[in-house]
Amino acid sequence: MEDKTKNQIAGAIIIAGLIIAGAILLKGLQSPVENNKFLEIELKAVKADEHITGNPNSKVIIIEYSDSECPFCKIFHNTMNQIIAQTSGKIAWVYRHYPIAQLHPKAFHEAVAMECAWEQGGNDSFWKYTNELFARTPSNNKLEVTELPKIAKDIGLNIDTFNTCLSTEKYSDKVKADMLDGYKAGIQGTPQSFILKNGKIVDIIQGAESFEVVMQKVKDALK
C-alpha cells in the first residue's frame, strides 16, 4: 500500500511538471501582441496633425507627455533632440502637453503659447518655439511671462497675432485634450514617454532617463 501511494505521488509530480513545462512553452509561443504587457494602456493613436519631428512615417515613434516648467522635462527635451539628431530619420518624436498646475502654474499658459506658435508656422514654428522655451526657462515656474512674446519675435513670428492668440487662451482646449489623453494613459508625472512600434507600445521611458538608456531602447525597438 505504501509503494502504491509513493507511485501515485511520483506520478502526480511528473504530471505537474509536464503541465508547467507546457505552460512555459505555450507562453513562449504567444505572439508579441498577446504577450504585450502594455496592452491595457489607453493611449491615443498618433494623428497627422500632431507635433511630430523626425520621420513621421517611421515604424518607431516616441510619444512624450511633458510640462515645460518641469526640470526633468528640460533635461529630457535635450536628450530627445540628441536622439532625433543621431537616429538619422529612423524614428519620430511626438510632443503632447501635460502641464501639472499644482507644481507649475505657468506651464499651462506656456503650452498655449507653443500652440500659438504652431498656428503661425505649423510644426516648424512649434518646435523652434518649444526648443527655445526649454532653453530659456530655469524651470520650476521661474520663466517670466514676458519672455513668451520675446521668443515668438526671436523666431520670426508676427507678434500682434501671437499676443492676441495668447491673451485669449485660444488653444486652451487643445492643451486640455492632451492632458485628458495623458490622464487616460495613466500619466502621473512628467516627463513620461511611450515607445511605439507599428502603432503598438513596446516600451516606456519613465522620467528623464539618460541618453544611453533611451538610445538602447530605441535600438531595441528598431530591430
N, C-alpha and C positions, 0 to 999 in steps of 0.2 A: 504493500500500500504506500509505503514511504517512497519507493522508487517511482511509482506511478505519479505521485504528487510532484516529485522533482522533475519528471519528464514533462508534466503539464506546465510547470513554471518555466522550464527551459524553452518549451515551445512558444509560450506567451512572449518571452523575451525576444525570440527570433522574429516572431510576427510583428512585434512593436518596432523592432529595428528596421524591418522591411518597410513598414508604414512611414517611419521617419525618413528613411532614405528616399522613398518615393515622393514624399512631400518636398524634400530638398531638390530632387531632380525636376519636379513639376515647377517649382519656383524658378529654377534656372532656365526653364524653357518658356517662361512667360515673356510676352512681348514687352519692349521698353514702356509702351503706353500703359499696359496693365500693371506694370511694376513701378510706375511713376508715383513717388510719394508726394508730389506736388499737385496731383490731380484735383484735390479738394480746394485749392486756392482759386478764388473767383477774381480773375484778372481780365480787365477789358482788353479786347483784341486791338492790335495796332492798326490805326487808320491812316490813310494817305495824308490827311490834313494835320497830323500831329507834328510836334517839334522834333524832327529827325535830322541827325547829322551822320556822316559816314555813308555807307552803301545801303539805301533803303530797300534794295532787292536782295540783301544778304539773307541767308538761311539762319544766321545767328544775330539776334537783336538783344540789346540790354535796355531794359526799361527801368529808369530811375525815378523814385519819388524823392523830392528834395525841398528843403527850406533854405531860402537864400541867406538867412541870418544864422544858420547853424554852422558852427566852426568845423564840424566834421564834414559837412556838405562842401564847404570851401575846399578842404583838403581833397575830398573825393572828386570834386569837379576837375581839379588839376590832374588827378590820376586818370580820369576818363579821357581827358583831352590827349594825354600821352598814349593811352590805349588806342584811341582812334588814329592818332598820327602813326603809330607803329604797326598797325594791322593792315595798312595799305588797301583800304576799301573792302576788307573781308567781313566787317561787321557793321552794324548800325547802333546808334545810341538814341534812345527816346527820353526826352525830359518831361516829367509830369510834376505839377505843383503839389506840395504838401506842407504849406506853412503851418506851424504849430503856434497858435495865438497865445497860448498860456506861457510859452517860453519867449517868443519873439513877435511881439505885437506889430512890428513894422514889416514883417515878411509878407503878409497878405498884400499890402499896398505895393510892395516891390514886385510881387508876382503879377499884379495888374499892369505895372509899368513894363514888364517884359512882354506882355500881350500887346500893349500899346506900341511897342517897338515892332512886334510882329505885324501889326496892322499896316504899317507903312512899307515894310520890305520883306514880308514873308519870313521864312526860316533863316535866310541870310542875316537879316536885321535882328531877329530873335537871338541867334547865337552870338552875334557881335555884342549885343547889349548885355546878354546874360554873362558872357565871359568877362566883360568889363566890370559888371556889377560885383561879381565874385572877387575880382582882382582888387577892387577898391574897398569893399566892406571889411571892417575889422572884426565882423561877426558879433553875435550876441546882442543884436539890436542897436548897434553903435553907428550904423551908417546914417549920416544926416540926410533928411528927406530932400534937401536942396541939391543933393548930388544926382538925383534921378533925372531931372531935365538936363543937367550938365553932361551926363553920359549920352543922352539922346543927341545933344548938339555935337558932341565929340565924334559920334559915329555917323553924322551926316543926316540926321532925321529933321523933319520940319518941327520946330519947337512949338509953335502955336497948336498944330494938330495934336502933337504929343501931350501937351499940357491939358488941352480940352478933354482928351481921352482919359487921362489920369485923374483929373479933378472930378469927372463924372463917374469914375469907377466903372467904365464901360464894359470891361471884361471880367467883372467880379463873378458873374455866373459861370463863366468858363473855368475860372480858378476853382470855384466851389465844386464843379463837376469832377475835376481831377481829384479833389480832396475826398469826395464821396467814393470814387472808384478806389482810391487808396485805402479808405476805411473798409470797404468790402473785401479788399485783398488782404486785410489783416495788418496793415501798417501801424506800428506803434511808436516808431521813432524814425529819425532820418539821419543819414540817407539810407534807403533800402532799395535794393535793385534786384531785378529778376532777369536771368539769362534764358532766353527762348531760342529753341532750335526748331525750325519749321513750324512755328506757332505754338509749341509746347514748352512749358517751363522745365528746364533741365538742371538748373542750379539757382541758388540765391546768394547775393552778396550782402552780408549783414554789416551795416555801418560802413566806415571808411577803411575797408580792407586795403592792404598795401598794393602797389603796382605789381609786384611779383606774384602775389596771390591771385589777383584779378586776371592777370595775363595767363596764368596757368589754367584758370577756369575757362577762359576764352579759348585757349588752345584745345582743351578737352572737348569743348562744345563744337569746335570746328572739325573734329576728327570724323 
